[in-house]
Amino acid sequence: MHGFNRLGGNSVAETVVAGMIVGESVADFCDANSITVPTGLVRDFVAAEQAKLDRLAGNGSEDASAIKLAMQAIMTDKVGIFRTGEALGQAVNELQALLDRSRRIGLRNRAPGANPELVTAYRVQKMLKLALCMAHGAQVRTESRGAHFREDFPRRNDAEWLKRTLATWSGPDATLPTLDYEVIDVGAMELPPGWRGYGAKDYIDHPDTPARAAAVAALRERMAGASRHEIQQALMPYDELLPPALRGRNERIDEKLP
């Protein structure tokens, strides 16, 4: 959206834009369809959430704020940009221990009304699960890619790791997420994997990359003189996936659309 940025600038923008598109699409779907939610499902959800709050209001001995601070320190010290398998393994073990402790949180402040301690207690277990998804996913990914730099595996390895990590939780008592992967289709890429302009040109190509790079080059040669929008549409058509209001052509700083 605004140039390659290994430290997450694009990721933030993409999250905001993609979140807007998905949210509006869900709302439009609900408007256009008759959505029926069983009242029993709603009651079960409310009961489960109330049970969480009841446990927090019990006599647990753990402090939510202390657990949160410990989690932040682990993520800062051991799951930063520069990583090692040893430190990531330590982080996973320590985060699992914190997750176990978080199930014994108790509240000191039980006054009615706004209660920041209750908010922290309610959120910290979810934060720990997200932290474990990040740390465990990074531990298993034995390569370097973007802001994930493994000092013990400094090369980007598209042959083995050009895929998205998917983390799921098997149940309320699990202390570690289950990892799965979504393989990326290099043949559908407008810009096939290659050197991105920073760091050394030292990476392991995906086996499909040379063929896709050759196909892209051949198409650009055939469409010499066409606009970048026409070339982009030929390489990776996506307009039909967007809501109608967002199908307009993007504009760059140094050009004006007709």
Salt bridges, closest charged atoms under 4 A:
GLU49 OE2 - LYS52 NZ 3.03
GLU62 OE1 - ARG101 NH2 3.02
ASP63 OD2 - ARG108 NH2 3.14
GLU94 OE2 - LYS78 NZ 2.64
ASP100 OD2 - ARG104 NH1 3.05
GLU117 OE2 - ARG108 NE 3.58
GLU143 OE2 - ARG141 NH1 2.94
GLU143 OE2 - ARG145 NE 2.73
ASP152 OD1 - ARG150 NE 2.86
ASP158 OD1 - ARG145 NH2 2.77
ASP158 OD2 - ARG156 NH2 2.79
GLU182 OE2 - ARG164 NH1 3.66
ASP202 OD1 - ARG155 NE 2.88
ASP208 OD2 - HIS206 ND1 3.84
GLU251 OE2 - LYS256 NZ 3.81
GLU255 OE2 - ARG228 NH2 2.29
